[in-house]
């Protein structure tokens, strides 16, 4: 009897994942028993489960490596898990208003979102190429179904199918890279791979493996040139699903990227640095110019998110602790801004449905001044104008790049920011200076709360959460080094 108790106690680093997995099974049964008429109950219980898991991650910190080195818990993982869980929970709250209209009122949607979140938590704590892949697939398979959850909508089905086909390709790339790395180092454990590389030195096969592995992860964060799916999937999926895609999975995949390059491939920094710098420059530049021609709001947000991944990778390119700190802060601020942005999008409802194009927002400031004001603040923050949160996010990553003497990368980043200002400001111009053409429906209460909170955080970031967030990110990044 006694040994069982200690065995369970030794799982302490994975308690949040265990709680999540048990909760998913309970909610799945509950959904089947009470059937679809009461799915709002399952949705709220889902948010409750995420909140409980998030609290467990923060209040019960247990560090360690368990499951024979498959799973690692450290303060960096905890920081990112809180972001993942927070992003997922907020995306589910966004989905509650008008769930029926978006096709996300079924209880399966909540369960799939939880399964995806569990996969992301495993990704964040992966310490082995195998557990990394299991977490990634659990996340991906859930997301493919979520993209196509609105079955009677051909655009959603198309989005799900595109995502599935391209996602399968990226999984193949990632596995190919993993098998090459295993072949040339003899290990799948990330800690042992470092030792193997340090002892044997770099080989051309290993470099190929790193390239393929990072290509697979770059697909998940939608960095150029692996971004093809993002605009189509964002546009086709129901808006609350797009909100889910834009937040938690990006954070989880970025964490995976950081763990791989900072820990596992630390001995070959000069090799992976070239890859990350290329991904970063390509993402920033392509997103800045491709978004200029967009009419669809969700496609615009897709290119915007590709650009922000590029900016976050600027910090990672430095290969230093300051850089990892910068990326952690960037992702936290990005999640806060994205929540507000999608809350604004879901608030602009007309009698015929949601606004699709930028021109649909004409004159929104006259009919819905509060929503338009928050949207404008978020647009300024996404550009990176001081004193808003977006400015500090970019400041942290550019600081790391300049300290690492990556001056050209920093200059390109600042110029890309300037170009991106055009399409963000265009949205503000249309809302505030064009004549109204549409009547907007009343805004649901929870969206008002989320918009107000997001706007408040973005405006007062420097005075309220700036220092605590930076010190937490400092501690988190320190655990990797």
Number of C-alpha atoms within 10 A of each C-alpha: 5 6 8 9 9 10 10 11 12 16 16 18 22 25 19 23 19 15 16 23 14 11 19 21 13 12 22 17 12 15 22 12 9 13 13 15 11 13 22 16 15 24 26 16 15 24 21 13 20 27 16 16 22 22 14 16 24 16 9 13 16 18 15 15 19 16 12 10 17 19 21 20 21 19 22 24 27 21 23 25 29 22 23 27 28 21 28 26 27 22 27 26 19 25 27 19 20 15 17 12 12 20 20 25 24 21 24 21 22 28 22 21 24 27 23 26 29 26 26 32 28 28 30 32 28 29 29 23 23 16 21 21 19 16 23 27 19 19 25 23 17 19 24 22 21 27 30 26 23 23 13 10 15 13 19 25 22 17 24 24 17 20 23 20 12 16 20 16 14 21 21 15 21 25 19 18 25 23 20 20 24 17 14 19 22 13 19 20 20 22 15 17 22 18 16 18 20 14 11 10 12 16 12 9 15 22 19 15 24 25 17 23 26 23 23 27 22 24 24 25 24 27 30 24 14 20 20 15 19 28 21 20 28 25 21 24 27 25 23 26 27 22 29 26 21 26 27 29 26 24 28 31 22 26 25 25 23 22 23 22 22 21 18 22 22 17 19 19 16 11 16 22 16 12 15 24 20 19 23 28 24 18 29 32 21 18 27 24 17 15 24 17 9 16 14 18 20 27 22 24 24 25 27 24 26 29 30 25 28 30 27 27 30 33 33 30 27 25 22 18 20 23 27 31 26 31 30 33 25 27 25 23 26 24 24 25 26 22 25 29 26 24 32 24 22 22 25 23 19 14 9 7 13 18 20 17 16 18 19 21 27 22 23 26 22 15 16 18 14 16 24 23 19 24 25 23 22 28 22 22 25 28 24 22 17 14 16 23 29 25 19 22 25 27 17 23 28 26 19 26 26 17 13 16 12 17 13 11 20 21 13 15 23 16 15 23 22 13 19 25 19 15 21 22 15 15 20 25 15 19 27 20 13 16 14 18 12 18 16 19 15 11 17 14 11 14 24 18 13 21 27 17 15 23 26 15 21 27 19 14 19 15 10 13 13 17 12 10 18 16 13 17 23 20 15 22 25 15 12 16 9
